[in-house]
């Protein structure tokens, strides 16, 4: 008599950040994960957070709407376990617990707020496993909406990590208030980024710099002039510093509406891509890398 067919477990992770909320649904099979569905929704949960210190009612409502959609997606795909984590906006907002309570009451979804170190560790672990054959150390840069994490390590061994309060949404709201951006605004932001990066030690060993996150993938998408996000083309894409500089010059000279028409650039990211790209560019300068 044949036994009933067995199906691998399905799990999901939800990553709640300053600018985006991410969903990954994957199967657990033979000790590994096989991604099935990946989604990104630009929610801007941290909108106005730097000015007010709190999550706005509108931002929380957008967050709950997106989480509701994600839970429906999980149910439709037979997900058995969901792991939801919150990063910078929920670490900083004075009313973060209010948001967590609303989500748990309305959706029965507990959210774990992870520290900057945990966020950096998890990102680096993913990168080191993906690039396990790389002989050099890896310097990972994860430019987020509210913070940027840097991690230096080799394989699973981390030499140092830093989480800096510099991000694409944070610096857009703090510095880039004109449309198009004024030269003085750009210079003020550049000075702030350079000052923040000063505390980062320069690696003693040979290393490759790897960028992860929405800012990096968007910059790659623009360089490739993609009409739609294509994971296979963006993953492992090599972005030259001179190409990034050219992109930044293009964003600075355009109005927001003109930026929204750039191939490869999601209209929802058009307002924050200049600040995010600048953080990555000056990081490349800091560490003297050409790509």
N, C-alpha and C positions, 0 to 999 in steps of 0.2 A: 504494500500500500504506500503510495507516494505521500510525503509530508506536505503540508500546506506551504506555499511559497512565502519566503520571508523577505521583508523589505528593510533596507537600512534606515536607521533613525534619521529624522530630520530635525535640525536645530536652527535657531536664528539668533543673530546678534543685532542690537540696535545701538547706534552710537550717536549720542545727543551732544552736538557742539554749538558753538556760537553762531555759525552761519548755516550749517546743514544738519540734517538728521539722516543717518545712513541705515540701510537695512541690508543684511546679508542672510540668505537662507541657503543652507548647505546640508548635504547628506554626510552622516558619519559612517564611514565604511573602511574596514581593515585598519583602524587606528588613525585614519586621516580624514580631512574634510574636502568635499567636492562641491564647489559653489554651484548653486542652481539659479538663484535670483539675486541680483544686486541692484539696489535703488538708492538714489540720492535726491533729497528734497531740500531746496533752499528755503529755510523757515525763518532765518534771522532771529533766533530766540534771544540772542544777546543785543538786539537793536536798542540803542540808547542806554545800555548798561553802564558805560563809562561815565555818563553824565549824571545818571540818577541813582546808580547803585542797586537798582532792582530790575526784575523782569517786568515788562509792561503787560497789562491785561491782554492786549491784542497779540503780543508775541506768544504768551502762554496759550492763548486760544489756537493760534496757528500750530503750535507744537502739539496740542492735544488732537487737533484734526488730523495731522500727519500720523501720529501714533495710532489713532483709530484706524486709518487706512492700512497701516502696516500690520496691525493685528488681524485685520480681515484677510490680508494677503497670507499671513502665517497660517490661519485657520484653513484657508482654501488649499494650501499646499501641505497639509498634514504635519505641521511643525509640532514637535512634542515638548521642546524646551526653548524658552526665550531668555536670552541674557541681555539686559538693557543697562547701559552705562551712561553717565553724564560727565562731561569734562568741564572746561573753563567757565562757561556761564553759570553752571550750577555750583562750582567752587566759589565763585565771587559774589553772586547775587544774594542780597540780604533776605530776600523772600524765596529762596530756592526751596525751602521746606514746604512752602505753600503750593508750589508747582508740583512737587513730588506727591503731596497729599491729594491734590486734585486728580493726578494721573492714576494713583492707586485706587481712589474711590470710584472714579468713572470707568476705568479700564481694567482694574485689578492687575496692574502692571507695576511691580516694584522696580525702582531704578537705583542702581548703586553709583554713588559719586566717587570716581577714582581720582587719586592724586596726580599731580604733574609727573611724578616719577613713574607711577604705574602706567600712565598714558605713554610715556616715553619708552618704557620697557616693552610694552605690548607691540608698539609700532616697530621697534628695533627687532624684536623676535621674528616678526613677520618678514622683515627685510632680510635678516641673516639666514633664515630658512630658504628664502627664494634665491638668494645668492650664495648658497652654501659652498659652491666650488671656487669662489673668489679667494685668492691667496692673500690679498691686502686687507687691511682693516677697513671698516666702513664708517664714514661719518654721515649719519642720517639727519636730514633736516625736514621737519614736518611743520609747514607754515599753516596755521589755523586761523580762524576768525578772531580769536581773542588772545591766543598765545602761540609761541613757536617753540618746539622741542628740538634739541640737538642731542644726539647720542653718538659716542664714539665707541667702537668695540670690534671684536673679531669673533666670528661664529656666535656662540651664546655668551661670550664673556664681555661685559660692558666695562670700559675703562673710566668713562665719566658721562654724565648726562646733565643737561641744563634745560630748564623751562623758563623762557623769558616772556614778559608781558608785552609782546609785540605781535600784532595780528592784523589781518586784512580789514576786518570790520572795525576793530579798535582804532587803527590809524586813519582809516578813511573818515570816520566820524570825528576824530581829533584834529586832523590836519587838512584833508582835501575837501574843502567846503565850496569851492568855486567850480563852475562848469563853462569852459574847460578849466582845468587846474591852473592856478597862478604859480609863477616861478617861485615866489616867496614861500608858498605853501609846500611846494616840493622840497625846497631847501631846508625848511624847518623839519620836515619829516625825515629827510636824509640824515640830518644831524642827529636826530633822536635815535634812528636805527643804528647809526655808527656808534653812538655812545653806549647803547645797550649791548652791542656786539663786542665791545672792548673787554668785557669780563670773561669772554670765552678763551680758554687756553688753546694754543696752536698745537696740533698733534705732533708728537715726536716721531712716530712711525709713518711709513708710507700708507696712504689711504685713498679710497675712492669716495667721492661725495655722491650721496643718493638722496633725492627729494621724493617725498610721498605726500599724499593729500590732494585736495581739490584744486589748490592754487597751482601745484606742479602739473597735474594732469590737464588743467585748462591751458596752461602755457604751451604744453606739448601739442594739444589739440589745435591751438591757433597756429603754431609753427607748421603743422601738417595740413592746415586749412580743411579740417574735417567738417563735413556737414552734420554728421552724427557721431556720437562718442563710439569709438571702436577700440575696445580693450586691447586687442592683439597688436594694434599699431602703437598705442601709447605706452604699454608696459615695456620697460627696458629702453624706451626712447632716449637718445642722447641729446640734451639741449645745450647748445654752445652758449657761452657767456655773451659773445658778440651778438648772437641772434636774440637773446633775452634783452640786451640793451636796446636793440632796434625795436622790439615790441614795446618796451617802456616808453620810448620816444614817440611811438605811434599813439599810445594811450594818452600821453600828456597833451598831444596836439589836437585831440579829438574831443568833441562834446560827448556826453553820455549817450545821446541818441545815435551819434555816429559810431560809437564803440559797439553798440548793440547789433550793428550790421556786419561786424567783423566775422568772417568765416571761422568757425571753431570756438567762438566765444559765446557761451550761454548768456542771453540777455540779463538773466538774474544775477550773474557774476560781473556784469560790465562795470558796475560802480566800485567794486572792491578789488578788481584784478590789478590795478596799478599799485596799490599799497602792498598787496601780497607779492606781486612780482618784484617790487623794490626790496622787500625783505630778503627774498631769495638771491637777488642780484648782489646786494651788499654783503650777504653771507659768502657768496662765491669770491668776492673781492677780499674779504677778511681772510679766507682760507687759501687764497691764491690758486684757485682752480679755474680751468678754462671751460669746463663742461661738467 
